[in-house]
């Protein structure tokens, strides 16, 4: 069930039609180059092929003093303080679900501070992520789940989220593959 947002209350000045996120901040925020994105994404896709994974779902959380988003940030070069989730694919650009509705108005700040990830959506719950996986044909696939992991902390996937995904897509095989990104980060 998709959650609809309440209408955004009027602002002092109307947001002009066609307004987009400012790119001005990119001048002042340190950037990792697109070549680094391409290198990371290429390595991740090769690891997915070797592990026979069709897609990855990044389940972000604020565990361990907000380091629960480290693996997601490493791949997407974006992620907010609250509710960041992602889907990564072998053959198409990834999707980042980031932040709640009121933090995405008039647009998501991630559009202004990075240029790696372009498909950034409001996080409205796991059902929306499941709907995206289904529409992309992953109902009978091997899907890796990525949470936070480090050399000190084992993988942290929230039990309720894992169980929800398994119930929502019973013919898919879900595996904890947080170690894949952790290994990439360590190297």
N, C-alpha and C positions, 0 to 999 in steps of 0.2 A: 504494500500500500504506500503510495507516494504521499509525502507530507507537503501540503501547499503552504506557502508563506503568506502571512497577512500582508495586505498592501503596505507599501512603504509610505510613511506619512510625508506630507509635502515638506519640502525644504524651503529655506528662506528664498533661495533663487532656484528656479526649475533647472534640472539637469538637462542640457540640450540634447536633442535627438542626435544619435550617432556619436555621442561622447565616448571616448575610450580611455583606458588607463594611461596615465602619463609615463613616459619613458625617461623623463628628466632624472629620476633617481639613479638610473643606471650609471650616470657619470660619477656618482659619489659613493656607491656601494661597491666594494671589491667584487670582481667577477671572475669566476672560473671560465676559461674559454670554451667555445663550442667544440673544439678539438678534444678537450678533456671529456665532455659529455659523450662524444662519439666513441671515444676509447672505452669508457666505462660501459656504455650501452652495448657495444660490440662484444666486449668480454662477457657481459651478463647474458646476452643472447646465445653465445657459444656454450656457456655453462648450462643454460636451459636446454639446449639441444642434447648435450651430453647426459643430462639428468632425465631426459625424456619428459620435460615439462612443457605444457602448452601455454601457460600464463602464470603470472605471479600476482598475488594480492598482498599489498603492504598494509598491515594492520597497525597503525600508529597509536601510541599511547604516551602518557606523560610519566611513565614509571622511571625510577632511578634518576631523580632530579632532572627530569625532562630529557634525558638521553634516550628515551624510548622511541624517539623519532630519528635517531642517528642513521639507521640503515635506509630509511625513506629519504632523508635529506641527501645522503650520499648518491643516490640514483636520480632523484628528481631535482636536486639543487634548489629545493623549495620545501616549505612546510611551516605551518603556523604553530602557535603555542598550543592550540586546542584542535582536536578532531582533524587529523590529517590521515588520509587513506589513499592508496594508489593501486592502479592496475598496470602491469607491464606486460607487453606482448612481444612475440618474436618478430612479427611482420607488420607492425603499425606503431604509431606513436603512443606513448603512455597517457593515462588519465590520472589527474590528481584531484581528489575531493578534499577540499581544504576549508576548514572553518565553518562556522554556523552562518545562517542567513544574514543577520545584522552586521556581521564582519565582512560581508561581501558587497555592501552597498556603498557607493554606487558601483564598485567593482572590487575584485579581490586584489589585495596589495601585492600578491606574488607576481602579478602581471607587470608591476613596476620595478621589481628588484632583481629579477632574473630573466634569462631568455632561453633556458633549456626546455622548460615544459610550457606548452601553449594551451593544452586542453585542461583548464582548471575549472572545477565545478563546485557548487555549494554542497557540503556534506549534509545529506538528509537521511542518513541511516544506511545500514547494510542492505536493506531491500533494493535500493537503487544500484548498488554495486552488483548484486546478484542479477538484477535485470540487465545490466550492461554485459555481464558474462554470458547470460543466456542469449541475448540478441547477437552476440558475436559467435555463437555456436559452441560454447565450451561446456555444455551440459553433461557430456560424457568424457571429460578431459582430466588430465593430471594437472592439478593446480597447486603451485607452491604458495605457502603462506610465509610471509616475512614479518617478524616482529623485531624486537630489539634483542641483540645479543652482544656479548663482549667477551674478552678473555676472562673476566671475573664473574659475569652474570650469564647464566644459561638463557636460552631463548625465552622471551616473555610474550606469549600469546594469551590473550584473555579467554578463558574457558567458554564463557557465554558466546563470544564472537565465533569461535571455532565451531561450537555446536550449532549455532544458527546457520553458518555456511553449509555444514554437512546436512542439516535438515532441509535447507532451501534447495540444495542441489544434490539429491541423494545418489545420482548416478556418476557424479564426479568423484575423483579421488583427491583428497586434500592432504598435503604433506607439509610438515614444518621444514622449511629450507632457509631459515634465518642464517644458518652457518655459511651459505653461499655468499651472501653479501658481507658477512663478517670476515670471511676469508679474503675477499677482494679488498676490504678496508685495511686489513692487516698488511697485505702486500703493498 
